[in-house]
Amino acid sequence: MTDHAYNFAYLDEQTKRMIRRAILKGLAIPGYQVPFASREMPMPYGWGTGGVQVSAAILTPEDRFKVIDQGADDTTNAVSIRSFFERTAGVATTTRTKEATVIQTRHRIPEDPLSEGQILVYQVPIPEPLRFLEPRETETRKMHALQEYGLMHVKLYEDIARHGHIATAYAYPVKVEGRYVMDPSPIPKFDNPKMSGCPAIQLFGAGREQRIYALPPYTRVVSLDFEDHPFEASKADHACGLCDATDSYLDEVIVDDTGTRVFVCSDTDYCEGRQAQGFRGKDTA
Amino acid sequence: MTALIGGFTTPATHSAHAFRGVMTAMARPGTIETLHGAMPPAPLSPAAGAVLLTLCDADTPLYLAGDTDTTDVRAWVAFHTGAPLTGPETCAFALGRWDALLPLSRFSIGTAEYPDRSATLIVETDRLEAAGATLTGPGICTTAALSLPGTGDFRDNHARFPLGLDFLFTCGGRVAALPRSTSISAPKDC
């Protein structure tokens, strides 16, 4: 049911060309943030305007589109973006990771491994990993140009000095192909290892901050760490209450007024797939 | 009148498909993709025409090198893209055969703070196949191979990373790409 009052995938062609040029430069310089003229979208900043613009520029009518918000296909943000492209691009949609050709994601990488034909589009709030350490854009540009990343290591070191370990649990900074330090968007650090050597194309769009960056397939992505404090991909030390998975990232959910907690997969498709295979967790009624 | 025909008949979907091809080529150096929908005037290849229609507009100064700089091509580019024509020093895109594009030092390679402000070269070739120079780097699982018009210039270009030029090779309806991030070693049989 395409809404024919709009151009294919909502954006006008000149805007798409501008975004497409930025995507190509981003792919040619992995991890480097390419400025682009982000448009006003029919949703507020912070709801994935960057990801939506990237998706609009790369979608073709034959694509099968999936949207996840913190791993879930059925949350407000995911549902509204999915129906936005159903209306304006007429693309098929799915909740199955394996069947999707383009996946737009807010803050998770699906548990199922991605394949060569797929494209993963991240929604990014703050694309500059150095921003909270140095507020001036002119300075952070220079720091990237000169590979002046000492400040980031000092920040991680201060974590260790204060907490005894690196306390950064999400948006954990990575280095791309030994050159650019990049913000992986606020994915849990559990997902960081999935970025490296991924067969899919990974694109990052930050609408309010007007930046696009990219990782071509099989790009080397290393989480920053120290020899004596190596990077560790952590998750809650439980099994999923619904599907009993021990290898997936878990959300902690309060289920009643007395504070009863259950841990469930954040990736709803992965969890449902396992339940369909007959796996049952301890919290299934 | 040839200027008015040969563009995308359905611009939104044609350019979406063409861009997917170009993006796949750029993301996976050495991969050869086919682009449909453009019929530019000679001597431009259909693939080069599709790239121009997909990426060029009034915001992208274009340099037509050597034999691509004809009255017909100028009129076609003006009508379908509106890209201003310019010299190699100030262009965002350059189009021509390899010999006409040399020396590469004329093109912008970006600045240390903005390496994206660099030219993209569309190189028309007679031969485009997944054989020849060995490619490694981002986008390539182990190694890839691509018939390149040279190796030295591309090696120098890669050595300047993150600065440098990005290349699209077009041959008939087919396109392949070589971004600056790709490292090149000479063909083993040479």
Contacts between the chains, C-beta under 8 A, distances in Angstrom:
chain1	res1	chain2	res2	distance
A	7	B	12	5.7
A	8	B	12	3.7
A	8	B	13	6.0
A	8	B	16	6.7
A	9	B	12	7.5
A	9	B	16	7.4
A	13	B	11	5.8
A	13	B	12	6.4
A	13	B	15	6.6
A	14	B	57	5.7
A	14	B	59	7.8
A	16	B	15	7.2
A	16	B	16	7.9
A	16	B	19	7.8
A	17	B	15	7.7
A	17	B	54	7.0
A	17	B	55	5.9
A	17	B	56	7.5
A	17	B	57	5.4
A	17	B	59	7.9
A	18	B	59	6.7
A	20	B	19	5.0
A	20	B	22	7.9
A	20	B	23	7.4
A	20	B	54	6.9
A	20	B	55	6.3
A	21	B	55	5.8
A	21	B	60	7.3
A	21	B	92	7.9
A	22	B	116	7.4
A	23	B	23	6.3
A	24	B	22	6.9
A	24	B	23	6.7
A	24	B	26	5.2
A	24	B	55	7.6
A	24	B	120	7.2
A	24	B	166	7.1
A	25	B	116	4.0
A	25	B	118	7.6
A	25	B	166	7.4
A	26	B	116	7.6
A	27	B	23	7.0
A	27	B	26	4.9
A	27	B	27	5.0
A	27	B	139	7.4
A	27	B	179	6.5
A	28	B	26	6.4
A	28	B	166	4.6
A	28	B	179	3.5
A	28	B	180	5.6
A	28	B	181	6.1
A	29	B	115	5.5
A	29	B	116	6.5
A	29	B	161	7.8
A	29	B	162	5.0
A	29	B	179	7.8
A	29	B	180	7.1
A	29	B	181	6.8
A	30	B	138	4.9
A	30	B	181	6.2
A	32	B	115	6.2
A	32	B	116	6.9
A	32	B	162	6.1
A	34	B	116	4.6
A	35	B	114	7.8
A	35	B	116	7.6
A	57	B	19	7.3
A	58	B	16	7.9
A	58	B	19	7.0
A	58	B	20	6.8
A	58	B	23	6.7
A	59	B	16	6.6
A	60	B	13	7.1
A	60	B	16	4.5
A	60	B	17	5.5
A	60	B	20	5.5
A	61	B	13	5.7
A	61	B	16	7.3
A	141	B	113	4.4
A	141	B	114	7.7
A	142	B	113	6.5
A	144	B	113	7.5
A	145	B	111	8.0
A	145	B	112	3.8
A	145	B	113	4.7
A	146	B	112	7.6
A	177	B	137	7.8
A	177	B	138	5.8
A	177	B	181	7.1
A	179	B	161	7.4
A	179	B	162	6.3
A	180	B	162	7.5
A	199	B	141	7.6
A	201	B	23	7.3
A	201	B	24	7.8
A	201	B	27	4.8
A	214	B	27	7.7
A	215	B	138	7.5
A	216	B	26	7.8
A	216	B	27	4.4
A	216	B	28	7.0
A	216	B	138	4.4
A	216	B	139	3.5
A	216	B	179	8.0
A	216	B	181	7.6
A	217	B	27	6.3
A	217	B	28	6.2
A	217	B	138	8.0
A	217	B	139	5.6
A	217	B	141	7.4
A	218	B	138	6.9
A	218	B	139	6.4
A	218	B	140	6.2
A	218	B	141	4.9
A	219	B	138	4.3
A	219	B	139	7.2
A	220	B	138	7.6
